[in-house]
């Protein structure tokens, strides 16, 4: 019997812990390189803040000026000019003079009553703009990109930010989200501008393409190739980390909590099950599961927001106290270990950037697939993404946790790893959010567990696409190369589930933030092109407006 007991004890510490012990040094290594400091501040965060502020000022606060225009674009108000061209429709001699083509039921029937559509020839200055090639609408591109960002970063990431930095981290997350809108506008405009369209109509886009093609146009072909390759490598790493391991890690946390799974190998086996599920979708090609996920996840997101709103409104009298605490703690933090204002700012910016990915360039891969003649149109649509993800959803999660902790359930700062003690038990990430929900909504832990798992799976599917696009850029578009990537991707599903949260999030942060370095090279070389394309799109809108008035 003692021998059997000993064997069981060895097994209990053997699976998850061995994976964690092997993975932690790797995570620490990458984190120490990517987050090297200048004057006590990680340089990558300085770069992120500076670039966001610069683009906000250079483009005249596009996050404010073009917010409503972006909503109109998503709703299809300018779909006619994006498909056929403003000059062709509304220019001198255009076929739609005095007619708003968005209100014409049948475009083909309308054409029968007028002269044939004549291509002006002056509508575009590059081959990229001479067609409305693309696979999806503005709304579909936005929904795809949002599905890759809205999820566990909003549930677990916010909880981690507050656990480490206190309520003040929320303020800096909001600021990062608002500034990130401008960065997202720039990178997604470039994603459309420099995309490739295959013979079958498949779109290939993202930083790999605007770095290689855009910098070549500027006379820096070698630099473009190097930075494009670096971005592709880091994007693959990001797909293994933030888009994968961090997701399976949070799904495992809530599943272990819900079902009281305390065995040493529980994380490993949960990871195996998740890997099989994701593998069926990305390798087996069983579209039905993916289609169900695509339908269920938006519903779960809405239900999550409704639940947040219910908790917030149920504690209406505490909202002003929560907001006051957020602002006060942003400039005078009291969380254990966070130190000065710089400390809480770094926590907030780190979690917001991880959540909305503005500056990382990943979303431009999804946005590049849009159907439009005007690349800036999708840039405007994309600026809505950080607002939805960070300013709205992250803030709502933060308010729920802060209102919950007015009851003094845990101490801000915790143990410095993101874990806090509630009623004598340790909770971290999504587990903290789950405790907050359970305080106000009975059995909400079941709902939140389902939501976290679905968000994790949908995010992994989205990021497998991002990573695979980068893999194809580096290694070609063969089936064997694709299969190798997918096997590696699924391996990280298991690693993420087995290793502890700190190691996984350190690695995930490092991989996502590494993408910022090569991406920023492209943004700072090519932002004048974005200005030109923005003016071109605004001129097209004005031409339509003048023609139908």
C-alpha positions in Angstrom: 0.0 0.0 0.0 2.8 2.6 0.8 4.3 1.8 -2.6 1.0 2.4 -4.3 0.5 5.7 -2.4 4.0 6.8 -3.4 3.3 6.0 -7.0 0.1 8.0 -6.9 1.9 11.0 -5.4 4.6 10.9 -8.1 1.9 10.8 -10.7 0.0 13.7 -9.2 3.0 16.0 -9.5 4.3 14.5 -12.7 2.1 15.7 -15.6 1.0 19.3 -15.2 4.0 20.3 -13.0 6.5 18.7 -15.3 5.1 20.6 -18.2 5.1 23.8 -16.2 8.7 23.3 -15.0 9.8 22.8 -18.6 7.8 25.7 -20.0 8.4 28.4 -17.3 12.1 29.0 -18.2 11.1 29.4 -21.9 8.4 31.9 -20.9 10.8 33.8 -18.7 13.4 33.9 -21.4 11.2 35.4 -24.1 9.6 37.8 -21.6 12.9 39.2 -20.5 13.9 39.9 -24.1 10.7 41.4 -25.4 10.1 43.5 -22.3 13.6 45.0 -21.9 13.4 48.3 -20.0 14.4 51.9 -20.7 14.4 54.1 -17.6 12.4 51.4 -15.8 9.7 51.1 -18.5 9.5 48.3 -21.1 10.5 49.8 -24.4 7.8 48.1 -26.3 5.2 49.9 -24.2 6.9 53.2 -24.8 6.7 52.4 -28.6 3.1 51.4 -28.3 2.0 54.6 -26.5 4.1 56.9 -28.6 2.8 55.5 -31.9 -0.8 55.6 -30.8 -0.5 59.2 -29.6 1.4 60.2 -32.8 -1.2 58.6 -35.1 -4.0 60.2 -33.1 -2.5 63.6 -33.5 -1.4 63.2 -37.1 -4.8 62.1 -38.4 -6.6 64.7 -36.3 -8.2 62.4 -33.7 -9.8 59.9 -36.1 -11.1 58.0 -33.1 -13.4 60.9 -32.4 -13.9 62.6 -35.8 -14.7 59.4 -37.8 -16.5 57.4 -35.1 -20.0 57.9 -36.6 -18.6 57.6 -40.2 -17.2 54.2 -39.2 -20.6 53.1 -38.0 -22.2 54.3 -41.3 -19.6 52.4 -43.3 -20.4 49.2 -41.3 -24.1 49.7 -41.9 -23.4 49.8 -45.7 -24.2 53.5 -46.4 -21.3 53.8 -48.8 -21.4 50.2 -50.2 -22.3 51.5 -53.7 -19.2 53.6 -54.1 -17.0 51.0 -52.6 -18.2 48.4 -55.1 -18.4 50.5 -58.3 -16.4 53.7 -57.6 -17.6 57.2 -56.7 -16.6 58.8 -60.0 -18.3 56.1 -62.1 -21.5 56.5 -60.2 -21.6 60.1 -59.1 -18.9 62.0 -61.1 -19.6 64.1 -64.2 -21.6 62.0 -66.5 -21.9 59.3 -63.9 -24.8 56.8 -64.1 -26.2 57.7 -60.7 -26.4 61.5 -60.8 -29.1 62.5 -58.4 -29.8 58.9 -57.3 -28.7 57.3 -54.0 -27.7 53.8 -55.3 -28.1 52.4 -51.8 -31.8 53.0 -52.2 -32.0 51.3 -55.6 -33.5 47.8 -55.2 -32.0 46.3 -58.3 -28.8 47.7 -59.6 -28.9 45.7 -62.9 -32.4 46.9 -63.7 -31.3 50.4 -63.0 -28.4 50.0 -65.5 -30.8 49.0 -68.2 -32.3 52.5 -68.1 -29.0 54.3 -68.4 -25.9 54.1 -70.5 -23.4 51.3 -69.8 -21.1 51.8 -66.8 -17.9 53.4 -68.1 -14.8 53.1 -66.1 -13.3 56.5 -65.6 -9.7 55.2 -65.5 -8.8 57.9 -63.0 -10.5 56.3 -60.1 -7.5 54.4 -58.8 -3.8 55.0 -58.7 -2.7 51.4 -58.0 -3.9 48.0 -59.2 -5.0 47.2 -55.6 -7.7 49.8 -55.9 -8.9 49.0 -59.4 -11.2 46.3 -58.2 -13.4 45.5 -55.2 -11.7 42.1 -54.7 -12.4 40.6 -51.4 -14.3 37.9 -49.6 -16.4 39.5 -46.9 -18.4 42.6 -46.1 -17.3 45.3 -43.7 -19.5 43.9 -41.0 -18.2 40.4 -41.5 -14.6 41.5 -41.4 -15.3 43.5 -38.2 -17.1 40.5 -36.6 -14.2 38.1 -37.5 -11.6 40.5 -36.0 -13.7 41.2 -32.9 -14.2 37.5 -32.4 -10.4 37.1 -32.2 -10.2 39.9 -29.5 -13.4 39.8 -27.6 -13.3 36.8 -25.2 -11.1 35.7 -22.4 -8.9 38.8 -22.6 -12.0 40.7 -21.5 -12.9 38.2 -18.7 -9.6 36.9 -17.5 -7.3 39.7 -18.6 -9.3 42.4 -16.9 -9.4 40.3 -13.7 -5.7 39.9 -13.9 -5.2 43.6 -14.4 -7.3 44.5 -11.4 -5.8 41.7 -9.3 -2.3 43.1 -10.0 -2.8 46.8 -10.4 -6.0 47.6 -8.6 -9.0 49.5 -9.9 -6.7 52.2 -11.4 -5.6 49.8 -14.1 -9.0 50.1 -15.6 -8.5 53.8 -16.3 -5.3 53.1 -18.3 -6.9 50.3 -20.1 -9.6 52.7 -21.4 -6.9 55.3 -22.4 -5.0 52.5 -24.2 -8.2 51.5 -26.0 -9.0 55.0 -27.1 -5.5 55.7 -28.4 -5.3 52.2 -30.0 -8.3 53.1 -32.2 -6.0 55.3 -34.3 -3.3 52.6 -34.5 -5.8 50.0 -35.6 -7.1 52.4 -38.3 -3.6 52.8 -39.8 -2.7 49.1 -39.8 -6.0 47.9 -41.2 -6.0 50.4 -44.0 -2.5 49.2 -45.0 -3.7 45.6 -44.7 -6.3 46.2 -47.5 -4.0 48.5 -49.5 -1.3 45.9 -49.9 -3.1 42.6 -49.9 -2.7 39.8 -52.4 -5.6 38.2 -54.2 -5.1 34.7 -55.4 -6.4 33.3 -58.7 -9.3 31.7 -56.9 -10.2 35.0 -55.2 -8.7 34.1 -51.9 -7.3 37.1 -50.1 -3.9 37.1 -48.4 -3.2 40.1 -46.3 -1.7 41.5 -43.1 1.6 43.1 -42.0 3.7 40.5 -43.9 2.4 42.0 -47.1 2.4 45.7 -46.4 5.9 45.3 -44.9 7.3 43.5 -47.9 5.4 45.3 -50.7 5.0 48.7 -49.0 8.7 49.1 -48.0 9.7 47.9 -51.4 7.8 50.7 -53.0 9.7 53.1 -50.6 13.0 51.7 -51.8 13.7 49.5 -48.8 13.0 46.0 -50.2 15.5 44.2 -48.0 14.2 45.8 -44.9 10.7 44.9 -46.0 11.6 41.2 -46.4 13.4 41.0 -43.1 10.6 42.7 -41.1 7.9 40.8 -42.9 9.6 37.5 -42.0 10.1 38.6 -38.4 6.5 39.6 -38.1 5.4 36.2 -39.5 7.6 34.4 -37.0 6.2 36.4 -34.1 2.7 36.1 -35.3 3.1 32.3 -35.3 4.4 32.7 -31.8 1.4 34.9 -30.9 -1.0 32.2 -32.3 0.7 29.7 -30.0 0.6 32.0 -27.0 -2.1 34.6 -26.6 -4.3 33.1 -29.3 -4.0 29.6 -28.0 -2.2 28.7 -24.7 -3.7 31.6 -22.8 -7.1 30.6 -24.0 -6.8 26.9 -23.0 -5.3 28.0 -19.7 -8.4 30.1 -18.7 -10.8 27.4 -20.0 -9.0 24.9 -17.7 -9.1 27.2 -14.7 -12.9 27.6 -14.8 -13.5 23.9 -15.7 -11.4 22.8 -12.8 -13.2 25.2 -10.5 -16.7 24.2 -11.6 -16.1 20.4 -11.4 -13.7 20.6 -8.5 -10.9 18.9 -10.4 -7.9 19.0 -8.2 -5.7 16.1 -9.4 -2.2 16.9 -10.6 -3.0 15.8 -14.2 -6.4 17.5 -14.6 -5.0 20.4 -16.7 -3.2 18.0 -19.1 -6.3 15.9 -19.8 -8.5 19.0 -20.2 -6.0 20.3 -22.7 -6.1 17.0 -24.6 -9.9 17.2 -24.9 -9.7 20.9 -26.0 -7.0 20.0 -28.5 -9.1 17.2 -30.0 -12.1 19.6 -30.3 -10.0 22.3 -32.0 -8.2 19.7 -34.1 -11.5 18.4 -35.4 -12.2 21.9 -36.7 -8.9 23.0 -38.0 -7.5 19.6 -39.3 -10.6 17.5 -39.8 -12.4 20.3 -41.6 -15.7 19.6 -39.9 -17.3 22.9 -40.5 -20.5 22.2 -38.6 -18.8 22.7 -35.2 -17.1 25.9 -36.4 -20.5 27.1 -37.7 -22.2 26.4 -34.5 -19.4 28.2 -32.6 -19.8 31.2 -34.8 -23.5 31.4 -34.0 -23.2 30.6 -30.3 -20.3 32.8 -29.4 -21.9 36.2 -30.4 -25.0 35.0 -28.4 -22.8 34.2 -25.4 -21.0 37.6 -25.7 -24.4 39.4 -25.7 -25.5 37.3 -22.7 -22.2 38.1 -20.9 -22.8 41.8 -21.5 -26.4 41.6 -20.3 -25.2 39.8 -17.2 -22.6 42.5 -16.6 -25.2 45.2 -17.1 -27.6 43.5 -14.8 -25.0 43.4 -12.0 -23.9 47.0 -12.6 -27.5 48.4 -12.6 -28.5 46.2 -9.6 -25.8 48.1 -7.8 -26.6 51.5 -9.3 -25.7 53.4 -6.1 -22.2 52.1 -6.3 -21.4 53.0 -9.9 -20.2 56.5 -9.0 -18.1 55.1 -6.2 -16.5 52.6 -8.6 -15.8 55.2 -11.2 -14.3 57.5 -8.6 -12.1 54.7 -7.3 -10.9 53.9 -10.8 -9.8 57.5 -11.4 -8.3 58.0 -7.9 -6.3 54.7 -8.1 -5.1 55.5 -11.6 -3.0 58.3 -10.2 -2.5 57.2 -6.6 -2.5 53.4 -6.6 -2.6 51.5 -3.4 -2.4 47.9 -4.7 0.3 45.8 -3.1 3.5 45.8 -5.2 2.3 48.1 -8.0 4.3 51.0 -6.7 3.8 54.3 -8.5 1.5 55.6 -11.2 4.0 54.0 -13.8 3.3 50.6 -12.3 -0.4 50.7 -12.6 -0.2 52.4 -16.0 2.0 49.5 -17.3 -0.4 46.9 -16.0 -3.4 48.6 -17.6 -1.7 49.2 -21.0 -0.3 45.7 -21.0 -3.7 44.0 -20.5 -5.5 46.4 -22.9 -3.0 45.9 -25.7 -3.2 42.1 -25.2 -7.0 42.3 -25.4 -7.5 44.6 -28.4 -4.2 43.9 -30.2 -3.9 47.4 -31.6 -0.3 47.8 -32.8 0.3 44.1 -33.1 -1.1 44.0 -36.6 -3.0 40.7 -36.3 -6.4 42.2 -37.0 -5.3 43.5 -40.3 -5.1 39.9 -41.5 -8.9 39.5 -41.1 -9.7 43.0 -42.2 -7.8 42.7 -45.4 -10.4 40.3 -46.8 -13.1 43.0 -47.1 -14.7 43.9 -50.4 -14.0 47.5 -51.2 -12.3 49.8 -53.6 -11.2 52.1 -50.8 -8.7 50.7 -48.3 -9.3 53.5 -45.8 -13.0 52.5 -45.5 -11.9 49.3 -43.7 -9.5 51.3 -41.6 -12.4 53.4 -40.3 -14.4 50.2 -39.6 -11.4 48.7 -37.7 -11.1 51.7 -35.3 -14.4 50.5 -33.8 -12.7 47.3 -32.6 -10.7 48.6 -29.7 -13.6 50.7 -28.6 -15.9 47.7 -28.5 -13.3 45.4 -27.0 -11.6 47.6 -24.4 -13.6 50.8 -23.7 -17.0 49.0 -23.5 -16.6 45.3 -22.6 -13.4 45.5 -20.5 -14.8 48.4 -18.6 -18.0 46.5 -17.8 -16.1 43.6 -16.5 -13.9 45.9 -14.4 -17.0 47.6 -12.9 -18.5 44.2 -11.9 -15.2 43.1 -10.2 -14.7 46.4 -8.4 -18.4 46.6 -7.2 -18.0 43.0 -6.0 -14.9 43.8 -4.0 -16.5 46.7 -2.2 -17.4 43.8 0.1 -13.7 43.5 0.9 -13.4 39.9 -0.5 -9.7 40.2 -1.6 -6.8 42.5 -1.4 -5.7 44.4 -4.6 -2.2 43.3 -5.6 -2.6 39.8 -4.3 0.6 37.8 -4.3 2.0 39.6 -7.3 1.3 36.8 -9.7 -2.3 37.7 -10.4 -3.8 35.3 -7.8 -6.0 36.6 -4.9 -7.4 34.9 -1.8 -11.2 34.9 -1.5 -12.7 33.1 1.5 -9.5 31.3 2.1 -9.1 29.9 -1.5 -6.8 31.1 -4.3 -8.4 32.4 -7.5 -6.9 33.8 -10.6 -8.0 35.2 -14.0 -11.4 34.1 -15.0 -11.9 32.5 -11.6 -12.0 36.0 -10.0 -14.7 37.1 -12.5 -16.6 33.9 -11.8 -16.7 34.7 -8.1 -17.9 38.2 -8.8 -20.7 36.9 -11.0 -21.7 34.2 -8.5 -22.2 36.9 -5.8 -25.1 38.4 -7.7 -26.4 35.7 -10.2 -27.2 32.2 -8.9 -25.5 29.4 -10.9 -23.7 32.0 -13.1 -20.5 30.0 -12.7 -22.0 27.5 -15.0 -22.9 30.1 -17.6 -19.5 31.8 -17.2 -17.7 28.5 -17.6 -19.5 27.8 -20.9 -18.8 31.3 -22.1 -15.1 31.1 -21.3 -14.7 27.7 -23.0 -16.6 28.9 -26.1 -14.6 32.2 -26.2 -11.4 30.1 -25.9 -12.3 27.8 -28.7 -13.5 30.6 -31.0 -10.3 32.6 -30.3 -8.2 29.6 -31.0 -9.9 29.1 -34.3 -9.4 32.7 -35.3 -5.8 32.8 -34.3 -5.1 29.5 -36.0 -6.1 31.3 -39.2 -3.7 34.2 -38.3 -0.9 31.9 -37.5 -1.5 29.7 -40.6 -1.4 32.8 -42.9 2.0 33.7 -41.4 3.1 30.1 -41.7 2.1 30.1 -45.4 4.0 33.3 -46.0 7.2 31.7 -44.7 6.9 28.1 -45.8 4.5 28.2 -48.8 0.9 27.1 -49.2 1.4 23.3 -49.3 -0.7 20.8 -47.4 2.2 19.2 -45.5 3.4 22.5 -44.2 -0.1 23.4 -43.1 -0.5 20.1 -41.3 2.8 20.6 -39.4 1.7 24.0 -38.2 -1.7 22.7 -37.0 0.0 19.9 -35.0 2.3 22.4 -33.3 -0.7 24.6 -32.7 -2.6 21.8 -31.0 0.4 21.0 -28.9 0.3 24.4 -27.3 -3.4 23.9 -26.5 -2.2 21.1 -24.1 0.7 23.1 -22.8 -1.5 26.1 -22.0 -4.0 23.9 -20.1 -1.2 22.2 -18.0 1.1 25.0 -17.1 0.3 27.7 -14.5 -1.2 31.0 -15.4 1.8 33.2 -14.8 4.1 31.2 -17.1 1.4 31.1 -19.9 0.6 34.8 -19.7 4.2 35.8 -19.6 4.8 33.8 -22.8 1.6 35.0 -24.4 2.3 38.7 -23.6 5.9 38.3 -25.0 4.6 36.8 -28.3 1.9 39.3 -28.9 4.1 42.3 -28.0 6.9 41.0 -30.1 4.7 41.5 -33.2 4.6 45.2 -32.4 8.3 45.8 -33.3 8.3 44.8 -37.0 4.7 46.1 -37.4 5.7 49.6 -36.2 8.4 49.7 -38.8 5.8 49.4 -41.5 3.4 51.8 -39.9 5.9 54.6 -39.6 7.2 54.1 -43.1 3.8 53.9 -44.7 1.4 56.2 -42.7 1.5 58.9 -45.4 -0.1 56.4 -47.8 -2.9 56.0 -45.2 -3.4 59.8 -45.2 -3.7 59.8 -49.0 -6.2 56.9 -49.0 -8.3 58.5 -46.2 -8.6 61.7 -48.2 -9.5 59.7 -51.3 -12.3 57.9 -49.5 -13.6 61.1 -47.9 -13.6 62.8 -51.3 -15.6 59.9 -52.7 -18.2 60.2 -50.0 -18.4 64.0 -50.6 -18.9 63.4 -54.3 -21.8 61.1 -53.6 -23.3 63.5 -51.1 -23.1 66.4 -53.5 -24.6 64.4 -56.4 -27.7 63.2 -54.6 -28.5 66.5 -52.8 
